[in-house]
Amino acid sequence: MKTHTLPNKFVAAALIGQLVLITVFLAVADSKGFAARVGVVVLGAAGMVLVYLLVQLASRGKFGLGDVKFSAQFGAVGGLLGLDVWLWMMLTPFVLAGAFALLMLATKKMSLSDHLAFGPFMSLGGLLVSLSAVGALIEKST
């Protein structure tokens, strides 16, 4: 959080590991629809990167490229779990960061000129959405 960076080697290693796990899961759980499901996962990742890239371009560099690369992981999970989960994966970090920023501004621990690391909000948002989605799948199957 102090350096406001997401090191490429960690982002790449995490994405590769995640894609391997998703691929193995899909091969075991859904061998008939494997190719189509892998395609949806890849589209989810690419779509999320595109959305975050547009945000980065619109922010004129105030939103980092590390966040853009990191977003592929959340898009892949959203692709795996469905469009509704994908949308929540996209929106939740912005809501969390906005709420945190408002709280910090209200308590004067942050000013409008301060920068906020976005990666932690992406991680927390991704975790919350993933847990919620998996919980809903478990509840639905029982």
Backbone torsions as a table, in degrees:
resi	resn	phi	psi	omega
1	MET	NA	-33.1	-177.7
2	LYS	-68.2	-37.2	-177.6
3	THR	-91.2	-11.7	-179.6
4	HIS	57.0	37.6	178.2
5	THR	-127.4	150.6	172.2
6	LEU	-117.4	101.5	-175.5
7	PRO	-57.9	131.6	-177.2
8	ASN	-54.5	-41.2	-176.6
9	LYS	-65.0	-34.1	178.2
10	PHE	-75.3	-41.9	179.1
11	VAL	-63.3	-44.8	-179.6
12	ALA	-65.4	-44.6	-179.6
13	ALA	-63.0	-42.0	179.4
14	ALA	-65.9	-41.0	179.9
15	LEU	-66.0	-44.5	179.1
16	ILE	-61.6	-46.5	178.1
17	GLY	-60.3	-42.5	-179.9
18	GLN	-64.6	-44.2	-179.6
19	LEU	-65.7	-35.8	175.9
20	VAL	-63.8	-46.9	179.4
21	LEU	-61.8	-43.2	178.6
22	ILE	-63.1	-42.6	-179.2
23	THR	-63.0	-44.9	178.2
24	VAL	-62.8	-45.3	178.7
25	PHE	-57.5	-48.0	-178.5
26	LEU	-66.4	-36.7	179.6
27	ALA	-64.4	-37.2	-178.9
28	VAL	-80.8	-44.3	-172.0
29	ALA	-84.3	-26.6	-170.8
30	ASP	-145.3	60.2	-174.0
31	SER	-63.6	-30.6	-179.8
32	LYS	-70.4	-42.4	-178.6
33	GLY	-100.3	21.7	-173.5
34	PHE	-55.0	-54.1	-175.4
35	ALA	-61.3	-42.6	-179.9
36	ALA	-65.5	-42.5	-179.2
37	ARG	-67.2	-39.7	176.3
38	VAL	-63.0	-39.5	176.9
39	GLY	-60.2	-40.6	179.0
40	VAL	-67.6	-38.1	177.4
41	VAL	-62.9	-45.3	179.3
42	VAL	-64.7	-42.6	177.0
43	LEU	-62.9	-39.1	177.3
44	GLY	-61.2	-44.3	179.0
45	ALA	-64.4	-47.5	-178.7
46	ALA	-64.7	-39.3	178.9
47	GLY	-63.7	-41.5	179.8
48	MET	-67.0	-41.0	177.2
49	VAL	-60.0	-41.7	179.3
50	LEU	-62.2	-45.0	178.7
51	VAL	-61.2	-47.3	-179.1
52	TYR	-67.5	-33.3	176.4
53	LEU	-65.2	-41.0	176.8
54	LEU	-62.7	-40.4	176.4
55	VAL	-63.2	-42.9	-179.7
56	GLN	-63.2	-42.9	179.0
57	LEU	-66.0	-41.4	179.4
58	ALA	-66.9	-27.8	-177.9
59	SER	-81.9	-5.7	-179.4
60	ARG	55.5	46.3	174.6
61	GLY	89.1	-3.0	179.0
62	LYS	-79.7	-14.4	176.7
63	PHE	-110.5	125.4	-169.9
64	GLY	-79.4	155.0	175.1
65	LEU	-69.3	-24.5	174.9
66	GLY	-60.8	-39.3	176.8
67	ASP	-64.6	-38.0	178.8
68	VAL	-62.2	-47.5	-179.5
69	LYS	-66.4	-40.6	-179.2
70	PHE	-63.1	-30.1	-176.2
71	SER	-64.4	-21.4	179.9
72	ALA	-57.5	-37.5	-179.4
73	GLN	-63.1	-41.0	-177.9
74	PHE	-72.8	-35.3	175.9
75	GLY	-66.4	-37.0	178.9
76	ALA	-64.7	-44.5	178.6
77	VAL	-64.8	-42.1	176.6
78	GLY	-61.3	-39.9	176.7
79	GLY	-62.4	-38.0	179.0
80	LEU	-68.3	-41.2	-171.5
81	LEU	-97.3	-8.2	175.2
82	GLY	121.1	161.6	-175.7
83	LEU	-61.0	-39.4	179.4
84	ASP	-62.4	-41.6	177.5
85	VAL	-66.7	-39.9	178.4
86	TRP	-58.4	-44.6	179.8
87	LEU	-64.4	-42.1	177.5
88	TRP	-65.3	-37.3	176.6
89	MET	-60.9	-35.1	-179.8
90	MET	-75.0	-43.3	-171.1
91	LEU	-85.2	-36.4	-173.2
92	THR	-56.4	-44.7	179.1
93	PRO	-59.9	-35.9	179.2
94	PHE	-68.2	-39.3	177.9
95	VAL	-65.6	-45.2	179.3
96	LEU	-62.7	-45.6	-179.8
97	ALA	-64.5	-39.9	178.8
98	GLY	-64.4	-43.7	178.7
99	ALA	-63.8	-42.3	178.9
100	PHE	-63.9	-44.5	-179.8
101	ALA	-61.6	-43.4	178.1
102	LEU	-61.3	-41.9	178.3
103	LEU	-63.2	-44.6	179.9
104	MET	-66.5	-36.7	176.6
105	LEU	-67.9	-42.1	-179.1
106	ALA	-64.5	-34.3	-179.6
107	THR	-93.2	6.6	177.8
108	LYS	60.0	27.2	176.0
109	LYS	-92.5	0.0	-179.0
110	MET	-153.3	148.7	175.8
111	SER	-116.5	169.7	-179.3
112	LEU	-63.4	-20.6	-179.9
113	SER	-88.4	-8.5	179.1
114	ASP	-74.2	154.5	177.0
115	HIS	-103.5	150.2	-177.8
116	LEU	-122.6	124.7	175.8
117	ALA	-67.4	128.9	-174.5
118	PHE	-94.1	-25.1	-178.0
119	GLY	-52.2	-45.4	178.8
120	PRO	-60.6	-33.9	178.9
121	PHE	-73.6	-32.6	174.4
122	MET	-64.4	-44.5	-179.2
123	SER	-64.1	-48.3	-179.8
124	LEU	-64.7	-43.9	178.5
125	GLY	-61.6	-44.5	178.4
126	GLY	-61.2	-41.4	178.8
127	LEU	-64.4	-47.6	-178.6
128	LEU	-62.5	-44.0	-179.4
129	VAL	-67.7	-42.0	179.6
130	SER	-61.8	-47.5	179.5
131	LEU	-61.9	-40.7	179.2
132	SER	-64.9	-43.6	-179.3
133	ALA	-66.1	-43.7	180.0
134	VAL	-67.3	-39.5	177.0
135	GLY	-60.5	-41.3	178.7
136	ALA	-65.9	-37.8	177.8
137	LEU	-65.7	-40.9	178.7
138	ILE	-65.0	-44.9	179.7
139	GLU	-62.5	-38.7	-179.6
140	LYS	-67.2	-32.9	-176.8
141	SER	-83.1	-10.3	-178.9
142	THR	-98.1	NA	NA
